[in-house]
Amino acid sequence: MKSGVGSYALIAGDGLAIGALAVVNAFGDVVDPDDGTIIAGLRGEKNEFLDTAKLVAGISGELKFGVRNTTLVVVATNATLDKSQAQKVAQMGQVGLAKTVSRATRP
């Protein structure tokens, strides 16, 4: 997969709304944070997901591709937040990225 866009939103019973939009063009895989299942990433000949990290780890010598990749996320809510609360929401969004985007690197 070259890139992708994903979104999710919730509206609570009291009208509180929160949503997230992610645009991913990362070298690696997107995984389910609960079980590690690959849900987006490099595909094989039979359209199955491959484990990019394992493939890269098995390559010897210099890799001939760049490390350019981008992942952008917007988290939006109708909640009234002060500066520290907004910062906490941003931190939680970053943790979500860290749990789901598996960057392919070599040890």
GUVEX-909249 format. One record per residue: x, y, z of N, C-alpha, C in turn; residue number from 0; chain. Coordinates in nm, 3 decimals, always signed. Layout:
GUVEX-909249
{{X; Y; Z}; {X; Y; Z}; {X; Y; Z}; NUM; "A"}
...
//
This chain:
GUVEX-909249
{{+0.084; -0.118; +0.000}; {+0.000; +0.000; +0.000}; {+0.089; +0.124; +0.000}; 0; "A"}
{{+0.059; +0.219; -0.081}; {+0.140; +0.339; -0.087}; {+0.109; +0.435; +0.025}; 1; "A"}
{{-0.017; +0.453; +0.058}; {-0.057; +0.545; +0.164}; {-0.202; +0.519; +0.196}; 2; "A"}
{{-0.253; +0.588; +0.296}; {-0.392; +0.568; +0.332}; {-0.445; +0.678; +0.421}; 3; "A"}
{{-0.577; +0.682; +0.429}; {-0.647; +0.777; +0.515}; {-0.745; +0.697; +0.599}; 4; "A"}
{{-0.748; +0.726; +0.728}; {-0.842; +0.659; +0.817}; {-0.904; +0.760; +0.911}; 5; "A"}
{{-1.025; +0.730; +0.955}; {-1.092; +0.821; +1.049}; {-1.181; +0.741; +1.143}; 6; "A"}
{{-1.212; +0.807; +1.254}; {-1.303; +0.748; +1.353}; {-1.364; +0.862; +1.433}; 7; "A"}
{{-1.488; +0.846; +1.473}; {-1.554; +0.949; +1.553}; {-1.651; +0.884; +1.651}; 8; "A"}
{{-1.670; +0.951; +1.761}; {-1.764; +0.908; +1.865}; {-1.847; +1.028; +1.908}; 9; "A"}
{{-1.975; +1.004; +1.937}; {-2.059; +1.106; +1.999}; {-2.121; +1.042; +2.122}; 10; "A"}
{{-2.093; +1.099; +2.239}; {-2.145; +1.046; +2.365}; {-2.290; +1.091; +2.383}; 11; "A"}
{{-2.354; +1.029; +2.478}; {-2.494; +1.061; +2.506}; {-2.518; +1.205; +2.545}; 12; "A"}
{{-2.418; +1.270; +2.601}; {-2.432; +1.409; +2.643}; {-2.395; +1.507; +2.531}; 13; "A"}
{{-2.370; +1.456; +2.410}; {-2.338; +1.542; +2.297}; {-2.190; +1.567; +2.276}; 14; "A"}
{{-2.106; +1.517; +2.365}; {-1.961; +1.531; +2.348}; {-1.919; +1.453; +2.225}; 15; "A"}
{{-1.847; +1.520; +2.137}; {-1.801; +1.456; +2.013}; {-1.649; +1.462; +2.007}; 16; "A"}
{{-1.590; +1.355; +1.956}; {-1.446; +1.352; +1.932}; {-1.421; +1.269; +1.807}; 17; "A"}
{{-1.329; +1.315; +1.728}; {-1.298; +1.243; +1.605}; {-1.150; +1.253; +1.575}; 18; "A"}
{{-1.103; +1.161; +1.493}; {-0.963; +1.162; +1.453}; {-0.955; +1.130; +1.305}; 19; "A"}
{{-0.861; +1.194; +1.238}; {-0.833; +1.170; +1.097}; {-0.683; +1.149; +1.085}; 20; "A"}
{{-0.643; +1.041; +1.022}; {-0.501; +1.010; +1.005}; {-0.471; +0.989; +0.857}; 21; "A"}
{{-0.361; +1.047; +0.814}; {-0.309; +1.026; +0.679}; {-0.172; +0.961; +0.697}; 22; "A"}
{{-0.157; +0.841; +0.644}; {-0.036; +0.764; +0.670}; {+0.035; +0.732; +0.538}; 23; "A"}
{{+0.161; +0.770; +0.533}; {+0.250; +0.734; +0.423}; {+0.382; +0.693; +0.487}; 24; "A"}
{{+0.376; +0.594; +0.573}; {+0.491; +0.551; +0.651}; {+0.552; +0.425; +0.590}; 25; "A"}
{{+0.682; +0.411; +0.604}; {+0.748; +0.288; +0.564}; {+0.737; +0.193; +0.682}; 26; "A"}
{{+0.648; +0.100; +0.672}; {+0.621; +0.007; +0.781}; {+0.477; -0.040; +0.770}; 27; "A"}
{{+0.421; -0.086; +0.878}; {+0.287; -0.141; +0.879}; {+0.201; -0.068; +0.981}; 28; "A"}
{{+0.071; -0.070; +0.959}; {-0.026; -0.023; +1.057}; {-0.083; -0.149; +1.121}; 29; "A"}
{{-0.080; -0.154; +1.254}; {-0.120; -0.274; +1.325}; {-0.234; -0.246; +1.422}; 30; "A"}
{{-0.311; -0.350; +1.452}; {-0.413; -0.342; +1.556}; {-0.340; -0.340; +1.689}; 31; "A"}
{{-0.358; -0.236; +1.772}; {-0.281; -0.226; +1.896}; {-0.315; -0.335; +1.998}; 32; "A"}
{{-0.431; -0.400; +1.983}; {-0.470; -0.503; +2.079}; {-0.400; -0.636; +2.055}; 33; "A"}
{{-0.385; -0.674; +1.928}; {-0.328; -0.807; +1.902}; {-0.210; -0.806; +1.804}; 34; "A"}
{{-0.173; -0.688; +1.752}; {-0.058; -0.679; +1.662}; {-0.085; -0.722; +1.519}; 35; "A"}
{{-0.210; -0.753; +1.486}; {-0.245; -0.792; +1.351}; {-0.221; -0.676; +1.255}; 36; "A"}
{{-0.156; -0.703; +1.143}; {-0.132; -0.599; +1.043}; {-0.264; -0.569; +0.972}; 37; "A"}
{{-0.302; -0.440; +0.970}; {-0.427; -0.401; +0.903}; {-0.401; -0.313; +0.780}; 38; "A"}
{{-0.278; -0.269; +0.761}; {-0.239; -0.195; +0.641}; {-0.088; -0.205; +0.628}; 39; "A"}
{{-0.041; -0.217; +0.505}; {+0.103; -0.226; +0.486}; {+0.139; -0.297; +0.357}; 40; "A"}
{{+0.260; -0.346; +0.353}; {+0.314; -0.415; +0.236}; {+0.235; -0.543; +0.209}; 41; "A"}
{{+0.201; -0.563; +0.081}; {+0.124; -0.682; +0.044}; {+0.207; -0.774; -0.046}; 42; "A"}
{{+0.180; -0.903; -0.034}; {+0.248; -1.003; -0.115}; {+0.175; -1.031; -0.245}; 43; "A"}
{{+0.222; -1.132; -0.316}; {+0.166; -1.169; -0.447}; {+0.020; -1.212; -0.439}; 44; "A"}
{{-0.020; -1.268; -0.326}; {-0.158; -1.314; -0.309}; {-0.242; -1.212; -0.231}; 45; "A"}
{{-0.197; -1.087; -0.228}; {-0.265; -0.975; -0.162}; {-0.266; -0.987; -0.009}; 46; "A"}
{{-0.183; -1.078; +0.045}; {-0.173; -1.093; +0.189}; {-0.077; -0.988; +0.245}; 47; "A"}
{{-0.097; -0.950; +0.371}; {-0.005; -0.856; +0.434}; {+0.124; -0.927; +0.469}; 48; "A"}
{{+0.235; -0.861; +0.440}; {+0.367; -0.911; +0.477}; {+0.412; -0.832; +0.599}; 49; "A"}
{{+0.503; -0.884; +0.674}; {+0.558; -0.814; +0.791}; {+0.681; -0.737; +0.746}; 50; "A"}
{{+0.664; -0.607; +0.723}; {+0.772; -0.525; +0.669}; {+0.895; -0.528; +0.759}; 51; "A"}
{{+0.876; -0.520; +0.889}; {+0.989; -0.519; +0.982}; {+1.071; -0.647; +0.970}; 52; "A"}
{{+1.005; -0.762; +0.959}; {+1.077; -0.888; +0.944}; {+1.151; -0.895; +0.811}; 53; "A"}
{{+1.088; -0.845; +0.705}; {+1.154; -0.845; +0.575}; {+1.279; -0.759; +0.575}; 54; "A"}
{{+1.270; -0.639; +0.632}; {+1.384; -0.548; +0.636}; {+1.495; -0.605; +0.724}; 55; "A"}
{{+1.458; -0.668; +0.834}; {+1.558; -0.725; +0.924}; {+1.639; -0.836; +0.855}; 56; "A"}
{{+1.578; -0.902; +0.757}; {+1.646; -1.010; +0.688}; {+1.733; -0.967; +0.571}; 57; "A"}
{{+1.737; -0.838; +0.543}; {+1.817; -0.787; +0.431}; {+1.956; -0.752; +0.482}; 58; "A"}
{{+2.057; -0.802; +0.414}; {+2.194; -0.766; +0.452}; {+2.244; -0.660; +0.355}; 59; "A"}
{{+2.338; -0.581; +0.400}; {+2.394; -0.476; +0.315}; {+2.317; -0.347; +0.326}; 60; "A"}
{{+2.359; -0.252; +0.246}; {+2.298; -0.119; +0.249}; {+2.163; -0.120; +0.179}; 61; "A"}
{{+2.064; -0.056; +0.241}; {+1.933; -0.043; +0.178}; {+1.935; +0.077; +0.084}; 62; "A"}
{{+1.876; +0.063; -0.032}; {+1.885; +0.165; -0.136}; {+1.759; +0.250; -0.148}; 63; "A"}
{{+1.685; +0.266; -0.044}; {+1.567; +0.351; -0.050}; {+1.577; +0.457; +0.058}; 64; "A"}
{{+1.506; +0.564; +0.038}; {+1.507; +0.675; +0.135}; {+1.423; +0.644; +0.257}; 65; "A"}
{{+1.430; +0.730; +0.353}; {+1.353; +0.714; +0.476}; {+1.244; +0.819; +0.484}; 66; "A"}
{{+1.200; +0.867; +0.370}; {+1.096; +0.969; +0.368}; {+0.961; +0.905; +0.393}; 67; "A"}
{{+0.896; +0.951; +0.495}; {+0.759; +0.908; +0.521}; {+0.693; +1.012; +0.609}; 68; "A"}
{{+0.563; +1.014; +0.603}; {+0.487; +1.115; +0.676}; {+0.363; +1.051; +0.735}; 69; "A"}
{{+0.332; +1.087; +0.857}; {+0.206; +1.049; +0.918}; {+0.150; +1.173; +0.986}; 70; "A"}
{{+0.032; +1.213; +0.945}; {-0.034; +1.331; +1.002}; {-0.164; +1.289; +1.067}; 71; "A"}
{{-0.192; +1.345; +1.184}; {-0.315; +1.312; +1.255}; {-0.377; +1.440; +1.309}; 72; "A"}
{{-0.509; +1.449; +1.295}; {-0.585; +1.558; +1.355}; {-0.685; +1.495; +1.451}; 73; "A"}
{{-0.689; +1.545; +1.572}; {-0.790; +1.504; +1.670}; {-0.876; +1.627; +1.696}; 74; "A"}
{{-1.007; +1.613; +1.678}; {-1.099; +1.725; +1.696}; {-1.207; +1.689; +1.796}; 75; "A"}
{{-1.251; +1.787; +1.872}; {-1.358; +1.766; +1.969}; {-1.437; +1.895; +1.987}; 76; "A"}
{{-1.559; +1.881; +2.033}; {-1.638; +1.998; +2.068}; {-1.627; +2.030; +2.217}; 77; "A"}
{{-1.542; +1.959; +2.288}; {-1.521; +1.984; +2.430}; {-1.445; +2.115; +2.449}; 78; "A"}
{{-1.476; +2.184; +2.555}; {-1.402; +2.304; +2.591}; {-1.280; +2.260; +2.671}; 79; "A"}
{{-1.161; +2.286; +2.618}; {-1.038; +2.240; +2.681}; {-0.949; +2.359; +2.712}; 80; "A"}
{{-0.881; +2.353; +2.828}; {-0.778; +2.453; +2.854}; {-0.647; +2.402; +2.791}; 81; "A"}
{{-0.542; +2.479; +2.801}; {-0.416; +2.445; +2.735}; {-0.362; +2.309; +2.779}; 82; "A"}
{{-0.363; +2.280; +2.908}; {-0.308; +2.153; +2.957}; {-0.395; +2.035; +2.914}; 83; "A"}
{{-0.526; +2.054; +2.909}; {-0.614; +1.946; +2.863}; {-0.594; +1.919; +2.713}; 84; "A"}
{{-0.577; +2.025; +2.634}; {-0.552; +2.009; +2.491}; {-0.418; +1.937; +2.470}; 85; "A"}
{{-0.319; +1.970; +2.553}; {-0.190; +1.903; +2.543}; {-0.203; +1.755; +2.575}; 86; "A"}
{{-0.285; +1.721; +2.673}; {-0.306; +1.580; +2.710}; {-0.373; +1.504; +2.596}; 87; "A"}
{{-0.470; +1.567; +2.530}; {-0.535; +1.503; +2.415}; {-0.432; +1.478; +2.305}; 88; "A"}
{{-0.345; +1.576; +2.281}; {-0.239; +1.559; +2.180}; {-0.145; +1.446; +2.219}; 89; "A"}
{{-0.109; +1.437; +2.346}; {-0.022; +1.328; +2.392}; {-0.089; +1.192; +2.371}; 90; "A"}
{{-0.218; +1.183; +2.400}; {-0.289; +1.056; +2.380}; {-0.294; +1.019; +2.232}; 91; "A"}
{{-0.307; +1.119; +2.145}; {-0.304; +1.093; +2.002}; {-0.169; +1.039; +1.958}; 92; "A"}
{{-0.061; +1.094; +2.015}; {+0.074; +1.047; +1.983}; {+0.094; +0.904; +2.030}; 93; "A"}
{{+0.041; +0.871; +2.146}; {+0.050; +0.734; +2.196}; {-0.025; +0.639; +2.103}; 94; "A"}
{{-0.140; +0.683; +2.053}; {-0.215; +0.601; +1.958}; {-0.134; +0.572; +1.832}; 95; "A"}
{{-0.064; +0.673; +1.783}; {+0.024; +0.652; +1.667}; {+0.133; +0.552; +1.698}; 96; "A"}
{{+0.196; +0.568; +1.812}; {+0.306; +0.479; +1.850}; {+0.260; +0.334; +1.863}; 97; "A"}
{{+0.135; +0.314; +1.903}; {+0.083; +0.179; +1.920}; {+0.039; +0.115; +1.789}; 98; "A"}
{{+0.016; +0.197; +1.686}; {-0.043; +0.141; +1.565}; {+0.047; +0.146; +1.442}; 99; "A"}
{{+0.139; +0.240; +1.433}; {+0.227; +0.248; +1.317}; {+0.360; +0.182; +1.353}; 100; "A"}
{{+0.386; +0.068; +1.291}; {+0.506; -0.009; +1.318}; {+0.610; +0.027; +1.212}; 101; "A"}
{{+0.710; +0.104; +1.250}; {+0.813; +0.147; +1.156}; {+0.911; +0.033; +1.131}; 102; "A"}
{{+0.937; +0.010; +1.006}; {+1.028; -0.099; +0.969}; {+1.173; -0.049; +0.979}; 103; "A"}
{{+1.247; -0.104; +1.073}; {+1.388; -0.069; +1.090}; {+1.468; -0.196; +1.110}; 104; "A"}
{{+1.598; -0.181; +1.098}; {+1.687; -0.294; +1.126}; {+1.756; -0.270; +1.258}; 105; "A"}
{{+1.786; -0.377; +1.332}; {+1.855; -0.361; +1.460}; {+1.996; -0.308; +1.442}; 106; "A"}
//
